[in-house]
Amino acid sequence: MLRTLFERTPRLNGSDAALMRKEIQGYFHSTFDRYEQLFEVLACDQAYYVKPIPLRHPLIFYLGHTATFFINKLMLANLVQERINPEFESMFAVGVDEMSWDDLHDAHYDWPQVSEVKAYRVAVRAAVDQVILTAPLTLPIDWNNPWWTLLMGIEHERIHLETSSVLIRQHALPFVNPHPAWEPCHRTAAAPANGLVNVSAGTVRLGKGKDDPTYGWDNEYGCHEASVQTFQTSRYLVSNREFLSFVEADGYTLDDFWEDEGRAWKNHTRADFPTFWIRDGSNWRLRLMLEEVPMRWDWPVEVNYHEAKAFCNWKQEQLGQPVRLPTEDEWYRLYDTAGLGEVPSDRAAAANIHLDHYASPCPVTEFRHGELYDVIGNVWQWTETPIYPFDGFQVHPHYDDFTTPTFDDRHNLIKGGSWIACGNESLRSSRYAFRRHFFQHAGFRYVISEAPVALPSSRYETDRLLSEYAEFHYGDEYFGVPNFPKALAQLAVQAMGDKPARKALDLGCAAGRATFELAQHFEHVTGIDFSARFIGLATEFAQQGVLRYTLTDEGELVFYRERKLADLGLDEVRRKVEFLQGDACNLKPMLTGYDLILAANLIDRLYSPLTFLSTVHERITPGGLLLIASPYTWLEEHTKRKEWIGGFKKDGESFTTLAGLKEVLGRHFRLIAGPLEVPFVIRETRRKFQHTLSETTIWEKIG
Amino acid sequence: MLRTLFERTPRLNGSDAALMRKEIQGYFHSTFDRYEQLFEVLACDQAYYVKPIPLRHPLIFYLGHTATFFINKLMLANLVQERINPEFESMFAVGVDEMSWDDLHDAHYDWPQVSEVKAYRVAVRAAVDQVILTAPLTLPIDWNNPWWTLLMGIEHERIHLETSSVLIRQHALPFVNPHPAWEPCHRTAAAPANGLVNVSAGTVRLGKGKDDPTYGWDNEYGCHEASVQTFQTSRYLVSNREFLSFVEADGYTLDDFWEDEGRAWKNHTRADFPTFWIRDGSNWRLRLMLEEVPMRWDWPVEVNYHEAKAFCNWKQEQLGQPVRLPTEDEWYRLYDTAGLGEVPSDRAAAANIHLDHYASPCPVTEFRHGELYDVIGNVWQWTETPIYPFDGFQVHPHYDDFTTPTFDDRHNLIKGGSWIACGNESLRSSRYAFRRHFFQHAGFRYVISEAPVALPSSRYETDRLLSEYAEFHYGDEYFGVPNFPKALAQLAVQAMGDKPARKALDLGCAAGRATFELAQHFEHVTGIDFSARFIGLATEFAQQGVLRYTLTDEGELVFYRERKLADLGLDEVRRKVEFLQGDACNLKPMLTGYDLILAANLIDRLYSPLTFLSTVHERITPGGLLLIASPYTWLEEHTKRKEWIGGFKKDGESFTTLAGLKEVLGRHFRLIAGPLEVPFVIRETRRKFQHTLSETTIWEKIG
């Protein structure tokens, strides 16, 4: 066991500012020191400059990174006014993410000497101390408090304490030395036979309140509640021994057990056993952070999501039962039923976590939590759940890209923490997610459940057109112009009077707002658009009730927006709408019998508006209505010149689109309202907008 | 002499509606009848279908055209509600202009029988009669009166009476027969020796008032006043005999006497003498409308502008004096000094005009007007002046393309009328213009004058971008957003306080509005833009004081706009501005010493904004100001990503353009005002606008 407890993340709701300064300084120092202590294991300066793995920076970067982060963020918070070393604060600022291929070309970097970086860290420590000692402090320290950003810096360094420890574990053995402050567990025995434990059904509540007294990352806030069905789970984390059966069953040779993405990873990397295993003739050894040891069969296996999932698929075949990883909700059910609490501040945790026990994993039999072992601690546990935002998610203005780039359905949550999960990482509410092929100090336990895995929508729509239309339909009003699809739906409903309101069709529905709005009056509304991407967006909104997208601020800068059907008063009508991809010039015959067809900003986008206009009466009930709104922006790219229905000289005279509409529709319709100009605004950037008037006419089908 | 006088264009300011109906009916009938009588000269039905010249429709088109014009225009005026024959009213509506290549392919037309068109004309006559007898009539009939459009139809047919007579004259002789109603002049004698007459200097006033009692075409209205220097003019129109000297001097063989455009015409058509001349061995004959006769040497030669101009150039060489055609202003000086008046309604004109005398030209010695002959009548006289709009020009809403397409500097005015110029064509105020290579019953007289020919600007800017910017800078306000360049100039001037205001630079001046506005405060302002087209537009505006452009209404439909510096209160500052083409990233060294540089919507269009921003201080006087306004719409097409000065993540943090400006400009400037958002609107169509906010900052150069 390590000698002293590593400081816990402070409670920020105290009322004594002097005490709070002291506590924060202690938390800062312990973190800063422990981080530097980690680098003491490096055997030589060269160890700082040789990359442990090709796709990540060498360790010198990480030594500098956590220090520059303090300065960069504290400048944003206006707690620091002057840079210490602008060059370092640029060089060490970005490049953490393994996918930044561009920034990782060695030629771009001329790393400074280790001594220079260490000297820089000394200067940063002094600057942060200065802040802690002198900056104005109003308690409590909450999300909006400038000091929150100071905590952000400390917790950020704690995350890197763990991730750097992984990199060190991946470094070549000659580059690292054992170290008394990083003593691994020495206990090992035969692995236990795993067993299954029943977990009763129940409700889990996730999400941290803004009044919670501890620091949290953006993704932890908001709320999420779910009913979890009964399921079974493995008593122990899967041990190296248990995983060996999969390896020996040719698990890495056969493709069958692997999901597509996992198979691609396996075949690309040519993995044939877990990454920290070492084959030694007919024996196996295990790489720990600083040494190689004989295989610890009763310790948890450490794998990425793909390997864990392949094991489950193999196990399912063995058992003939539905085996998979737990979802995030299910993991919380384990936590709740095990009766766990937060890591205590006054004694060692009853789990291999927070560096309270070892600088390595330990046997899966060592920490019992109710009927299970290792619900928290030892190694992180992969889940089936890609990280997603809870209801009420907001980004913190000083770190708007902490989580949002991972809302991409490609980053899965890991839960429970590892032996080196400290500070925020050790809290029940913490949520970390990594790419599924990524290695951390992470393993897994499996569950048996018939319940399908609900994959919550996490994705932010970033396609420029879709995002602009999402905002156009569901976002803010600009220049005082009322929401356009809503205004048209209201005009249509008003014109309907007490006519039958059975079915309506929203042709060219785009992001679908008018479809929802019409469903407040009609029994059923179909939204159709030529673009499958729009249909995907609208369908997802109808299903999830929430829509997330990025909006361009200026240049490449974006911000994040979330809209909910419920907030728009449209949650009730979700069951009354459907969205289909279709071509207004060639609709399926079944799409008929509508009491209203709404065609907003459609006709000047069609390749043959005449085809649409001359047949649309066939789809409308007698006495039914057709609403057409268009700015008549005829463009060759959408509609060949010869297909325009107006906007040109005809027989020498100006022939407007309205005249064309009257000519074509006049045979089957009577103009009952309009023309009137309905404005709309499409936001392109924070400062650039399209501001357009759409000429609106309402036509009644002649009985 | 023809038996009865052909009705004169009526005075529309009577007070007796019944009498007015009667007079208009008489005018309509005489016109409609006389037009049909012209077609009586055609020898057979085939004569209607064979084209007299390849680039124009056959005569059947013209027989139908003037009738359909009545119906099409009266429908616009809402005086007729029902079409008579929609097919005819489309087929015969357009295709008058010889340049409509597309519409002239024979395959497109399946012309109706002559009898069908004649029957149609009978129906139209009845319909128009019905209008004249029954439509509500409020006197007087002015430009805004629906009946104006009825007069438009009649005067339109009178124009075609003349142009069709030209086509008939161009028809092969077997297709035409002499006709008692179309008797040519039979008198001829030896041609007179031409001489020069002095014309004293004086002022001419052109332009018809809206209160004039006769019908006029759009181009006649407004006002134009000019001082005409003294000049000499030929006493007679140039006769066939006088022109023969040019032909015999190899005038058509040698290129030297021809202007570029005329030389191209001559060499393309291989003309070697006037088009109605016929070479008969060593003799010459002359084609009249319906017959060939021995050359009439004392009749006026009939040529196009190019031939007339080449003759003048030859004559100039002969005389060693500056010989050219008269300008429109000079022609009015002839008219005024000859003491002429309008064609009388109760007796034959004292000129070969209005069909009062012959269905052909006559000797140039026959009609004396003061010291000159044929100031009006006989044949039209080409001028040096391309048609242009008078101040106050407006299009008539029922015929917006009567004149506007000819405001292109390629259509020259002809003056004075011919033997068949009737109705409006015979008035002093009438203005007709044709392409310079076109044949009418037109010849010329020449003048000797040292005065240069002022070519008034007639062109409507139709380039979409330039027109949009012309409207953006000088046009209407939309959505209540004040004029943007004016607002910026005001902000700059306000910030100047009482600093020295010697020189200002408007960088990225576009259409130049801010340049003019700044010149109200500064002694001299230079507008610079990268686009030579913008510089051309702004320079023309500064020189002419008037700017004309078309604005897109919807699709291909446009309308015409005119703006004047005087109306904007900017006429006085014309002398204080200059416009130069230049590159803001690479300005000439001489452009320096400015008390103010204004850079509106510039920096996010530059290929290297940093180059501009980091050197601009060198061009500003100490204490001088720099105003930057931009929506920061960074686009790769203008500015490569690596050249952006903000709008991206830098060292992991959002780095706005404003932050970039502060960083770059901070070395030499102090931010003294802003940022504030100044809005602007760019109109694209009647219904589509860009609505943008431009972030504005004002910087003072440090001492």
Interface residues (C-beta under 8 A of the other chain):
Chain A: T68 F69 N72 L76 E89 S90 A93 V94 D400 D401 F479 D553 E554 G555 E556 L557 P631 Y632 T633 W634 W644 G646 G647 F648 K649 K650 D651 G652 E653 S654 T656 T657 E677 V681 E684 T685 R686 R687 K688 F689 Q690 H691 T692 L693 S694 E695
Chain B: T68 F69 N72 K73 L76 E89 S90 A93 V94 D400 D401 F479 D553 E554 G555 E556 L557 P631 Y632 T633 W634 W644 G646 G647 F648 K649 K650 D651 G652 E653 S654 T656 T657 E677 V681 E684 T685 R686 R687 K688 F689 Q690 H691 T692 L693 S694 E695
